[in-house]
Amino acid sequence: RTLLEFLKYSPGKLAREVTTPIYFALCKKDTIAPASASLKWAQQAANATIKEYDCAHFEIYLEPMFEAVIQDYIEFYRTICQQKK
């Protein structure tokens, strides 16, 4: 039963309904959540920031990628905070 629910899980379908800033970190070598599918949904979001990284799904959390990814997230949040002032 859980597997059937998982197979229906597709949060990207709601991307076009998101009006707040949303950050998409896409891993080009991802075989778990392919970047091509995620990019399709990301492009439908009204206020999306899309960054692509040359790594696999879990490599984004490890060095050497992690430092660059975190810097991009920080910049995304700084931009949002400055817009709210």
Buried (B, 14 or more C-beta within 10 A) or exposed (E): EEEEEEEEEEEBEEBEEBEEBBBBBBBEEBEEEBBEEBBEBBEBBEEBBBBBBEBBBEBBEEEEBEEBBEEBBEEBEEEBEEEEE
